[in-house]
Amino acid sequence: MRKLRALVVLAAAVAHSQPTSTPSLKDAYKGLFRIGAALNTAQFEGRDPIAGPIIEAQFNTISPENALKWQSIQPGPETYDFDQADQYVAFGEKHKMFILGHCLVWHSQTPAWVFQDAQGNPLTREALLDRMHDHIKTVVGRYKGRIGGWDVVNEALNEDGTMRQSPWYRIIGGDFIAKAFQFAHDADPGAQLYYNDYSLENQAKRKGAVELMRRLRAAGVPITGIGLQGHVKIDSPDAGQEAATIEAFAALGLRVNISELDVDVLPRTTRSDSADVSTTAAGTAQSNPYTNGLPEERQQALAKRYAELFRVFVQHHNSMDRVTLWGATDGTSWLNNFPTRGRTNYPLLFDREGKPKPAFFAVLREATRNR
């Protein structure tokens, strides 16, 4: 039975790997910016016969969904596990892609022990800085010259633009961000270093982020770019907000990346549009209306939304390095379980069978609209 299942998977992979007439996003956007996707473990290990050929054909930059997060790569104080991370980097090198590291310092998916001593008490500032330094030096150093850019600090701001009261901030203080960037730069002076966050299109949070980036730049902190995550809704933020956000950070001399793009087409189950992973909400039948497929009118609305976004990106391509989609196909998107588990979402450019959606062709058209 196990052998039969393996043959079925292999046959599916061969079928999906056959040459097709589907054009390539990475080719269409050559000369503008890189186009990428976030990969899960099955994809970079070659166990996803649907997404695998899409990733190889369509994208020239990759991000890891979880393989380089602290809980994955250093689960214990003296324990590093590089197996998945090594496979991820090898996949990117095999396909000659620009490889991203995500992410070094974050309040989520970081084990509690990181912030505690052997007795379970909070670490001192100096001890936590030492722990941060050891982790960054070890991880970034291992992939020096191989991983081209790192999300050094992830989601350090509240929705109102103030500093999040994370364990990093409470124990070290506000300079934990500057320290993290310096440690990363010391470990690999050639790598691009990013601050990454969601909802930066919202005025209050954007203002706080711009002021933070201005202070860091003025202090000589080696930050080279900003990651606008891009977890957006079908109806917000609008094109004007997207453009203003890109322009605000570019004016500081930062390179701008759309680092985690997807478009939520389902009804809201929370009052907030936040992409905070701790947010959860109960669902109803009304909140999961498309279990049997996305109706054509919603497909066209999604295509129109993607076209609107990419039109802004193309207009600002001189300030941008890449646009990365947070996933390859609808079936493996995190939005099937966020903020409400078990829903059927359709946020990406390829459907559950790996077929390009109207949104895919809308994005292709934007690449050539003004060329």
N, C-alpha and C positions, 0 to 999 in steps of 0.2 A: 504493500500500500504506500509506504514512504517513497519507494522508487517511482511508482506511478504518479504521485503528486509532484515529484521533482521533474518528471518528463512533461507534465502539464504546464508547469511554470516555465520550463525551458521553451516549449512550443509557443507559449504566449509571448515570451521575450523576443523570439525570432520573428514572430508575426509583427510585433510592434516596431521592430528595428528595421523593417524593410524600408527602402528609400521611398519617399513620397514627394508630392509637389508642394507641400506646405513650406512657405517661405520662412526665413529665419529672422527673429527679432534682433539677434546680435549683428547680423549683416545689415539689416535695415537701419540700425542706429549707429553703425560705424561712423566715426568722425563726430558724433554728438556726445554720447556717453555710453558706458557699459550697461548691459542689461543682465540682471542676475536673478537667482532664486535661492531661498533657504532650503537646505537639505536635511531630511531626517536620516536616522541611522540606516534604515533599509535601503535608502536611495544611494548613499555613497558606498554601501557595501555590495551594491549590485543585486539587491533582492526585490526591487520594485520594477517589474517588467513594463508597467504602464508609464511611470514617470521617467525611468532611466533614459530612454531614447529622446524624450522631450528635453531633458536637462542637457544632454550632450549636443543636441542640434540647435537649441534656442538660446543658450546663455553662455556668457563669457566671464562671469564672476559668480562666486558662491559664498553663502554664509551658512554656518552650522546652526540648526535649531537649538540643540542642547549639548553637543559633544564637547564644547569647550567651556561650558559653565562650571562654576566652582564645584558644585555637588557631583558633577560627572567626572571631573579630572583630578580632584583632590578630596575624596570622600572622608579621609581621616587625617589627623595632624601629621603623620609621617608617611602617608600613603598617597602616591600618585598613580593614576591609571590612565595611560596614554593610548590605549589600544584603539578606541574609537577615534580619537583626535588624529592619530597617525594615519588611519585609514581615510579620514576626511581629507587631510592634506594631500595624501598620495593620489586621491581621486582628482583633486583640482590640478595637481601637477601633471597627471596623465593626460588631462584634456586641455592643458595650457590655459587655465583660467586664472583670473585675479582672485586670490584667496583671502577671505575675511576671517578674523578671529572675533567671536562674540561669546561672552563678554567677560572682562577681567574683574571689575568691581561693581557689584549690584547688591541690593538689600534682599532680593528674592533668589531662590535656588542657591543660597549660600548656607551651608550647614551651621547650626547653632554653635558648634564647638569653635568655629573661627573666632568668635567674639568672647570666648570664655577661657579661663585657666583650668588646670587639672581638677580643681575643686568645684567647677561650675560657676565661679564668680566672674564678673565682667573684667576683661583685660584692662590694663593701663593703656594710655595713649601710646607710649613707647613700644609696648609689647604688640599691640595691634598693628602699628606701623611696621614693625619687624616682620610680622606674619604676612602682611600685605606685600612687603618687599620681596620676601622669600617666594611667595606664590608667583608674582609677576616676573621676577627674574628667572624662575625655573621654567614657567610656561612660555613666555615670550622668547626667552633664550633658546629653548629647544627648537623653536620654529623660526629663528632669526634668518632673514633672507628668503624665507619660504612663504610665510604669511605676510601679505603686503600691507594690510591695514587692520587695526584693532579698535573695537568698541571698548575703550579703556574704562569709562564710567558710564553706567546705564541708569537713567531715570532717577536722578538725584533731586528733582524738583517736585513740589506740590502743584496742584492745579492753579493756585493763585500766584505762582512764580516764586514762592518762598522755598527755602531749603527743606527737603523732607527730613524728618527726625528719625533717620535710619540709624542702626547701630554704628555704622561708619561715622556718621556726623556726630552722634552723641558722645562717642568715645574719643575720636581723634579731633573733631572740630571741623570748621569749614574748609581748612586747607587739605582735607583728605583728597580732594579732587586734584589739586596741584601736585601733591605727593605721588598719586597714582600715575599721572602723566609723566612725571619725571622718572619714576621707576621704569615705566614702559620704554621711554626714550633711551634710558641708559642700557636697557637690555637689547634693544634693536634700534639704533639711531636712524636706520633707513626706512623704518615702517611709518606709514601714515597712522595718525592717532586721532580718534574721534570721541566726541561726546554724543550720546545717543538718547533720544527721549521721544515720547508721544505727545500729541495734542499741542505741539508748539505753534500750530496755526491759530490757537485761541489767544486773544490779545494779552491777557494777564500773564499767562505762562510764557508766552513769547517774550514779553518785556523782561521778565525775570531771567530768562535764559540769555537774552542779548546782553543784559548787564553782567551776568556771570561770565560769559565768554569775553566781554570787553575787559573785565578785571584780570582774567587769566592771561589774555594776550598782552595786556600792559605790563604784567609781572614777568613776562618772558616764558610762561609755561608752554611747553612744546606741543600745543594742540594744533592740528592741521585741518580738521574738518568737523562738520556737524552732521549727525544722522537724524533726519526728520523721519520718524518711523512710518508714517503714512497709513496707519490703521484708520481708515475713513469710512463714512457711511455713504449710502447711495445718494444722499441729499446734502451732505455737509462734510467738511467746510467747502465753501464755494471757491471758484477760480481766483477771485480777488484775494482771498485769504491765503491761498497757496502761493500766489505770486509775491505778496507782501512778505511772507515768511522767508522765502528764498532770498529775496532782496535784502532783508534785514541782516541775515547772517553773512551773505556775500559781502556786504558793505564793511564788515569787520575784517575782511581778508581771509575768511574761512572758505574752504571748499564745501559744497553742499551735496549731500547724498540723500536720496529717498531710500531708506534702509530696510523697511519691512512692509511694503505696500500690499494692501488688500482692500476690497470694498464689500462691506457688510450689506447684504440685500434684505435681511430679515427684519421684522418689526422689533423696535427697542423693547427690552425687558428691564432696563434701568433708566433712571432719569439722566444719568451722566453718560456721555460718550467716551468716557475714559477707557484706555486700554490697560489699566492696572490689572495685573494677572490675579490679584487677590479678590477682584470683584466677582460676585456670583449672584445669580437671580433665578428664581423658580420660573418654569415655563408653563404655558397653557397650549391648548390646541391652536389657538389664534396666533401664538408666537412662533409656530412651526408650520407655516401654511404650504410649503412647497416640497412635501415629502416624496411626491411622485414626479418631480422635475420642475424646472423653472419655466413658467409660461413665457411665450414669445414676447409679449409686451415688456416683461421684466428683463428678458435677455437684451432687448433693444435699449432699455433704460440703463442697464449695466454697461453696454457698449458706448452709449452716449457719455456716461460718467467717466469711463476710462479715457475716451477721446478728449474730454474736457481737461482731465488731469495731465495727460501727456502733451497736450497743446501748450500748457503752461511750462512743462519741463523743457520742451524743445525751444520755447522762446527764451529760456534762461540757461541753455546748454553751456554757455561759456563759463557759468559759475558752478557747473555740476560735473561730477565724475561718474556717477552710476545711479541707476534705479534698480532696486532689488525687490522682487515680489516675495512675500512671506509664504512660500510654498510653490509647488509645481502644478498640482492638480487640486480640484475642489475636494476630492475624497479624503485627502490628508491634511486639509487646512485646520488650524487650531480653532477657527471660528465655528466649527461644528460643535464645539464644546465650551465656547466662551461668548458671553458671560453665563449662558444657560447650556447645560450639558444635554447632549443627545439630539440636537437640532440638525437639520439638513441645510447647509449653507452653500452658496455658489459664488465665492468672492474672487476667484482667480480667472486666468485666461484660458485654461484647459479644463474640460469637464472630467467626470469620474472615469470615463473610458479613455481619457487621453486625447480627446478630439478638440481641436481649436474652436472656441466659441465666437460669436459675433464680436465680443469685446476684443479678442485677439486681432481680428482684421481691422477693427477700429484703431487699435494701437499702431498697427503697421502703417495705416494711411497717414497717421500723424507724423511719421518719420520722414515722409516725402512731400508733405503738404507745401512746404516753403522751400524746397530744393529743386 
